Protein backbone atom coordinates (compact mmCIF):
# COMPACT_ATOMS: atom_id res chain seq x y z
CA UNK A 1 0.00 0.00 0.00
CA UNK A 2 1.50 3.37 -1.00
CA UNK A 3 1.97 6.32 1.32
CA UNK A 4 -0.94 8.25 -0.22
CA UNK A 5 -3.38 5.43 0.54
CA UNK A 6 -1.91 5.05 4.03
CA UNK A 7 -2.43 8.75 4.63
CA UNK A 8 -6.06 8.59 3.47
CA UNK A 9 -6.69 5.57 5.70
CA UNK A 10 -5.14 7.29 8.71
CA UNK A 11 -7.24 10.40 8.11
CA UNK A 12 -10.41 8.32 7.81
CA UNK A 13 -9.61 6.47 11.02
CA UNK A 14 -9.01 9.74 12.85
CA UNK A 15 -12.29 11.17 11.57
CA UNK A 16 -14.21 8.07 12.63
CA UNK A 17 -12.59 8.13 16.07
CA UNK A 18 -13.41 11.81 16.47
CA UNK A 19 -17.01 11.22 15.41
CA UNK A 20 -17.35 8.33 17.87
CA UNK A 21 -16.03 10.45 20.71
CA UNK A 22 -18.33 13.33 19.77
CA UNK A 23 -21.44 11.12 19.66
CA UNK A 24 -23.84 11.63 22.57
CA UNK A 25 -23.30 9.23 25.46
CA UNK A 26 -26.10 6.86 26.37
CA UNK A 27 -27.85 6.67 29.76
CA UNK A 28 -25.11 4.31 30.99
CA UNK A 29 -21.39 4.68 30.37
CA UNK A 30 -18.46 2.50 31.35
CA UNK A 31 -15.27 3.90 32.82
CA UNK A 32 -13.29 3.52 29.55
CA UNK A 33 -16.11 5.20 27.60
CA UNK A 34 -16.14 8.12 30.00
CA UNK A 35 -12.37 8.39 29.86
CA UNK A 36 -12.54 8.63 26.06
CA UNK A 37 -15.38 11.17 26.19
CA UNK A 38 -13.43 13.39 28.56
CA UNK A 39 -10.66 13.63 25.96
CA UNK A 40 -13.04 14.76 23.22
CA UNK A 41 -13.91 18.32 22.22
CA UNK A 42 -17.42 17.88 23.65
CA UNK A 43 -16.31 16.57 27.04
CA UNK A 44 -19.14 16.08 29.56
CA UNK A 45 -19.28 17.71 32.95
CA UNK A 46 -18.75 15.06 35.61
CA UNK A 47 -21.02 15.50 38.62
CA UNK A 48 -19.58 13.69 41.66
CA UNK A 49 -22.41 13.15 44.17
CA UNK A 50 -20.42 11.23 46.81
CA UNK A 51 -19.95 14.07 49.29
CA UNK A 52 -16.87 13.85 51.53
CA UNK A 53 -15.31 11.05 49.47
CA UNK A 54 -14.70 13.61 46.72
CA UNK A 55 -11.82 15.11 48.70
CA UNK A 56 -10.06 11.75 48.89
CA UNK A 57 -9.83 11.46 45.13
CA UNK A 58 -12.11 12.01 42.14
CA UNK A 59 -12.16 12.02 38.37
CA UNK A 60 -10.09 14.98 37.21
CA UNK A 61 -12.32 17.96 36.48
CA UNK A 62 -15.31 16.52 38.33
CA UNK A 63 -17.53 18.93 40.25
CA UNK A 64 -18.61 17.99 43.78
CA UNK A 65 -22.42 17.91 44.12
CA UNK A 66 -23.36 15.93 47.27
CA UNK A 67 -26.53 13.85 46.95
CA UNK A 68 -28.16 15.81 49.76
CA UNK A 69 -28.51 18.78 47.41
CA UNK A 70 -31.13 16.77 45.53
CA UNK A 71 -33.07 15.45 48.54
CA UNK A 72 -35.88 16.73 50.73
CA UNK A 73 -36.06 17.23 54.52
CA UNK A 74 -35.50 14.48 57.10
CA UNK A 75 -39.23 13.90 57.62
CA UNK A 76 -39.78 13.45 53.87
CA UNK A 77 -36.41 12.79 52.16
CA UNK A 78 -38.01 11.97 48.82
CA UNK A 79 -39.77 15.29 48.50
CA UNK A 80 -38.81 17.25 45.39
CA UNK A 81 -36.52 20.16 46.12
CA UNK A 82 -38.25 23.47 45.24
CA UNK A 83 -37.47 24.57 41.68
CA UNK A 84 -35.97 27.90 42.71
CA UNK A 85 -33.61 26.08 45.08
CA UNK A 86 -32.65 23.59 42.37
CA UNK A 87 -32.00 26.46 40.00
CA UNK A 88 -29.61 28.08 42.48
CA UNK A 89 -27.85 24.75 42.99
CA UNK A 90 -27.45 24.16 39.26
CA UNK A 91 -26.05 27.64 38.77
CA UNK A 92 -23.50 27.19 41.55
CA UNK A 93 -22.41 23.88 39.99
CA UNK A 94 -21.89 25.48 36.60
CA UNK A 95 -24.54 23.36 34.89
CA UNK A 96 -26.09 24.10 31.51
CA UNK A 97 -29.17 22.10 30.35
CA UNK A 98 -27.79 21.67 26.82
CA UNK A 99 -24.41 20.31 27.86
CA UNK A 100 -23.67 16.62 28.60
CA UNK A 101 -23.51 15.56 32.25
CA UNK A 102 -22.24 12.28 33.71
CA UNK A 103 -23.29 11.43 37.27
CA UNK A 104 -20.87 9.55 39.49
CA UNK A 105 -21.49 7.88 42.83
CA UNK A 106 -19.15 5.61 44.78
CA UNK A 107 -20.46 2.31 43.46
CA UNK A 108 -19.62 0.32 46.61
CA UNK A 109 -23.13 -1.17 46.89
CA UNK A 110 -26.07 -1.68 44.51
CA UNK A 111 -28.25 0.70 46.54
CA UNK A 112 -25.92 3.58 45.63
CA UNK A 113 -27.08 3.39 42.04
CA UNK A 114 -30.41 4.79 43.25
CA UNK A 115 -28.68 8.04 44.20
CA UNK A 116 -27.30 8.48 40.69
CA UNK A 117 -30.66 7.55 39.17
CA UNK A 118 -32.50 10.01 41.43
CA UNK A 119 -30.15 12.84 40.41
CA UNK A 120 -30.52 11.81 36.76
CA UNK A 121 -34.34 11.93 37.10
CA UNK A 122 -34.18 15.32 38.81
CA UNK A 123 -31.97 16.80 36.10
CA UNK A 124 -34.07 15.32 33.31
CA UNK A 125 -37.22 16.74 34.87
CA UNK A 126 -35.44 20.11 35.02
CA UNK A 127 -34.77 20.20 31.28
CA UNK A 128 -31.36 18.52 30.96
CA UNK A 129 -31.21 16.32 27.88
CA UNK A 130 -27.74 14.72 27.67
CA UNK A 131 -27.46 12.71 30.86
CA UNK A 132 -25.48 9.60 31.73
CA UNK A 133 -24.56 7.55 34.78
CA UNK A 134 -21.11 6.04 35.24
CA UNK A 135 -22.04 2.40 35.75
CA UNK A 136 -20.22 1.06 38.79
CA UNK A 137 -19.33 4.57 39.92
CA UNK A 138 -15.97 5.78 41.15
CA UNK A 139 -15.10 2.22 42.12
CA UNK A 140 -15.37 1.10 38.48
CA UNK A 141 -13.17 4.04 37.47
CA UNK A 142 -10.51 2.99 39.99
CA UNK A 143 -10.80 -0.68 39.02
CA UNK A 144 -10.10 0.31 35.41
CA UNK A 145 -6.80 1.81 36.55
CA UNK A 146 -7.80 5.32 35.53
CA UNK A 147 -6.27 8.32 37.30
CA UNK A 148 -7.86 10.34 40.07
CA UNK A 149 -7.21 13.85 41.32
CA UNK A 150 -7.43 15.49 44.73
CA UNK A 151 -7.61 19.00 43.28
CA UNK A 152 -11.03 20.50 43.99
CA UNK A 153 -12.85 22.12 41.07
CA UNK A 154 -14.36 25.57 41.51
CA UNK A 155 -17.03 25.71 38.78
CA UNK A 156 -17.87 28.82 36.80
CA UNK A 157 -21.41 29.82 37.87
CA UNK A 158 -24.14 29.91 35.24
CA UNK A 159 -27.35 31.90 34.94
CA UNK A 160 -30.39 29.67 34.40
CA UNK A 161 -34.16 29.71 34.26
CA UNK A 162 -35.41 26.26 35.24
CA UNK A 163 -38.94 24.84 35.15
CA UNK A 164 -40.15 21.40 36.21
CA UNK A 165 -41.48 18.94 33.62
CA UNK A 166 -43.80 16.52 35.42
CA UNK A 167 -43.81 13.99 32.56
CA UNK A 168 -41.85 11.56 34.76
CA UNK A 169 -43.40 12.56 38.11
CA UNK A 170 -46.34 11.03 39.97
CA UNK A 171 -47.55 12.99 42.99
CA UNK A 172 -49.55 11.83 46.00
CA UNK A 173 -52.83 13.01 44.49
CA UNK A 174 -52.28 10.88 41.38
CA UNK A 175 -51.24 7.84 43.41
CA UNK A 176 -54.24 8.23 45.72
CA UNK A 177 -56.52 8.32 42.68
CA UNK A 178 -55.05 5.00 41.49
CA UNK A 179 -55.53 3.45 44.94
CA UNK A 180 -59.13 4.67 45.07
CA UNK A 181 -59.89 3.38 41.59
CA UNK A 182 -60.37 6.73 39.88
CA UNK A 183 -56.91 6.70 38.30
CA UNK A 184 -55.23 4.16 36.05
CA UNK A 185 -51.63 3.03 36.47
CA UNK A 186 -49.55 0.01 37.40
CA UNK A 187 -47.96 0.63 40.81
CA UNK A 188 -44.51 -0.93 41.17
CA UNK A 189 -43.08 -1.32 44.66
CA UNK A 190 -39.30 -1.24 44.17
CA UNK A 191 -38.43 -2.22 47.74
CA UNK A 192 -37.12 -5.53 49.06
CA UNK A 193 -39.90 -7.97 49.92
CA UNK A 194 -39.87 -7.37 53.70
CA UNK A 195 -40.92 -3.75 53.13
CA UNK A 196 -43.60 -4.80 50.64
CA UNK A 197 -44.99 -7.33 53.13
CA UNK A 198 -45.07 -4.78 55.95
CA UNK A 199 -42.37 -6.48 58.00
CA UNK A 200 -40.15 -3.41 57.73
CA UNK A 201 -40.75 0.31 57.35
CA UNK A 202 -38.65 3.41 56.84
CA UNK A 203 -38.03 5.32 60.06
CA UNK A 204 -39.90 8.38 58.76
CA UNK A 205 -42.95 6.40 57.58
CA UNK A 206 -46.16 6.61 59.58
CA UNK A 207 -46.64 2.83 59.36
CA UNK A 208 -45.50 -0.22 57.37
CA UNK A 209 -47.25 -1.52 54.28
CA UNK A 210 -47.57 -0.89 50.58
CA UNK A 211 -49.97 0.62 48.09
CA UNK A 212 -53.03 -1.56 47.41
CA UNK A 213 -52.69 -3.48 44.15
CA UNK A 214 -48.96 -2.82 43.85
CA UNK A 215 -46.61 -5.26 42.13
CA UNK A 216 -43.41 -6.00 44.03
CA UNK A 217 -40.36 -5.78 41.77
CA UNK A 218 -37.32 -5.13 43.99
CA UNK A 219 -34.64 -2.89 42.49
CA UNK A 220 -32.09 -5.64 43.22
CA UNK A 221 -33.42 -7.66 40.27
CA UNK A 222 -31.54 -5.34 37.96
CA UNK A 223 -28.21 -6.36 39.53
CA UNK A 224 -26.39 -9.64 39.45
CA UNK A 225 -25.57 -11.01 42.90
CA UNK A 226 -22.79 -8.96 44.46
CA UNK A 227 -22.62 -6.52 41.54
CA UNK A 228 -22.80 -2.76 42.00
CA UNK A 229 -23.17 -1.97 38.28
CA UNK A 230 -26.69 -2.24 36.93
CA UNK A 231 -27.26 -4.84 34.20
CA UNK A 232 -28.39 -3.91 30.72
CA UNK A 233 -32.12 -4.44 30.14
CA UNK A 234 -32.18 -6.45 26.92
CA UNK A 235 -35.71 -7.91 26.93
CA UNK A 236 -38.38 -5.26 27.40
CA UNK A 237 -41.13 -7.76 26.61
CA UNK A 238 -40.04 -10.04 29.44
CA UNK A 239 -39.96 -7.07 31.78
CA UNK A 240 -43.45 -5.97 30.74
CA UNK A 241 -44.73 -9.50 31.39
CA UNK A 242 -43.10 -9.57 34.83
CA UNK A 243 -44.87 -6.33 35.76
CA UNK A 244 -48.19 -7.48 34.35
CA UNK A 245 -48.32 -4.82 31.66
CA UNK A 246 -50.76 -5.76 28.94
CA UNK A 247 -50.86 -2.58 26.88
CA UNK A 248 -49.64 0.99 27.16
CA UNK A 249 -50.41 1.44 30.84
CA UNK A 250 -48.75 4.16 32.86
CA UNK A 251 -46.24 2.81 35.37
CA UNK A 252 -45.51 4.43 38.74
CA UNK A 253 -42.36 3.34 40.54
CA UNK A 254 -42.22 3.90 44.31
CA UNK A 255 -40.28 2.78 47.38
CA UNK A 256 -39.75 4.46 50.76
CA UNK A 257 -38.31 7.82 49.70
CA UNK A 258 -37.93 7.70 45.92
CA UNK A 259 -34.37 6.32 46.04
CA UNK A 260 -34.64 2.61 45.19
CA UNK A 261 -37.61 3.51 42.99
CA UNK A 262 -35.34 5.77 40.95
CA UNK A 263 -33.33 2.68 39.97
CA UNK A 264 -36.50 0.98 38.70
CA UNK A 265 -37.61 4.15 36.95
CA UNK A 266 -34.21 4.41 35.23
CA UNK A 267 -34.24 0.76 34.16
CA UNK A 268 -37.79 0.90 32.83
CA UNK A 269 -37.74 4.36 31.27
CA UNK A 270 -34.15 4.91 30.14
CA UNK A 271 -32.89 1.37 29.49
CA UNK A 272 -36.02 -0.60 28.50
CA UNK A 273 -37.47 2.62 27.02
CA UNK A 274 -41.00 1.91 28.17
CA UNK A 275 -43.42 4.77 27.69
CA UNK A 276 -45.20 6.60 30.52
CA UNK A 277 -42.98 5.54 33.41
CA UNK A 278 -43.13 7.85 36.41
CA UNK A 279 -41.37 8.12 39.76
CA UNK A 280 -43.34 8.82 42.92
CA UNK A 281 -40.68 10.89 44.73
CA UNK A 282 -42.26 11.02 48.20
CA UNK A 283 -43.18 7.33 48.02
CA UNK A 284 -44.38 5.45 51.13
CA UNK A 285 -43.00 7.94 53.66
CA UNK A 286 -45.17 10.65 52.15
CA UNK A 287 -48.19 8.47 51.36
CA UNK A 288 -48.28 6.77 54.78
CA UNK A 289 -48.93 10.16 56.39
CA UNK A 290 -52.05 10.84 54.32
CA UNK A 291 -54.21 8.28 56.10
CA UNK A 292 -54.92 6.65 52.74
CA UNK A 293 -55.67 2.98 52.28
CA UNK A 294 -52.68 0.65 52.56
CA UNK A 295 -52.09 -3.04 51.97
CA UNK A 296 -49.98 -5.44 54.04
CA UNK A 297 -50.15 -3.08 57.00
CA UNK A 298 -49.65 -5.16 60.17
CA UNK A 299 -51.91 -4.82 63.17
CA UNK A 300 -50.82 -2.80 66.19
CA UNK A 301 -49.35 -5.74 68.10
CA UNK A 302 -47.51 -7.14 65.08
CA UNK A 303 -46.18 -3.70 64.24
CA UNK A 304 -44.84 -3.25 67.79
CA UNK A 305 -43.19 -6.67 67.61
CA UNK A 306 -41.58 -5.79 64.28
CA UNK A 307 -40.19 -2.59 65.75
CA UNK A 308 -38.95 -4.41 68.87
CA UNK A 309 -37.14 -6.92 66.63
CA UNK A 310 -35.48 -4.08 64.73
CA UNK A 311 -37.52 -4.45 61.56
CA UNK A 312 -38.27 -0.78 61.12
CA UNK A 313 -36.04 -0.05 58.13
MOQUI-V298217 format. One line per field, one symbol per residue. burial: I if it has 16 or more other ideal C-beta (glycine too) atoms within 10 Angstrom, else O. Layout:
burial->???
This chain:
burial->OOOOOOOOOOOOOOOOOOOOIOOOIOIIIOIOIIOIIIOIOOIIIIIIIIOOIIOOOIIOOIIIIOIOIIIIOOOIIIIIIOOOOIIIIIIOIIIOIOOIIIIIIIIOOIIIIIIIIIIIIIIIIIOIOIIIIIIIIIIIIIOOOIOOOOOOIOOOOOOOOIOOOOOIIIOIOIIIOIIOOOIOIIIIIIIIOOIIIIIIIIOIIIOIIIIIOIIOIIIIOIIOOOOIIIOOIOOOOOIIOOIOIOOOIIIIIIIIIIIIIIIIIIIIIIIIOIOOIIIIIIIIIIIIIOOOOIOIIIOOOOIOOIOOOOIOI
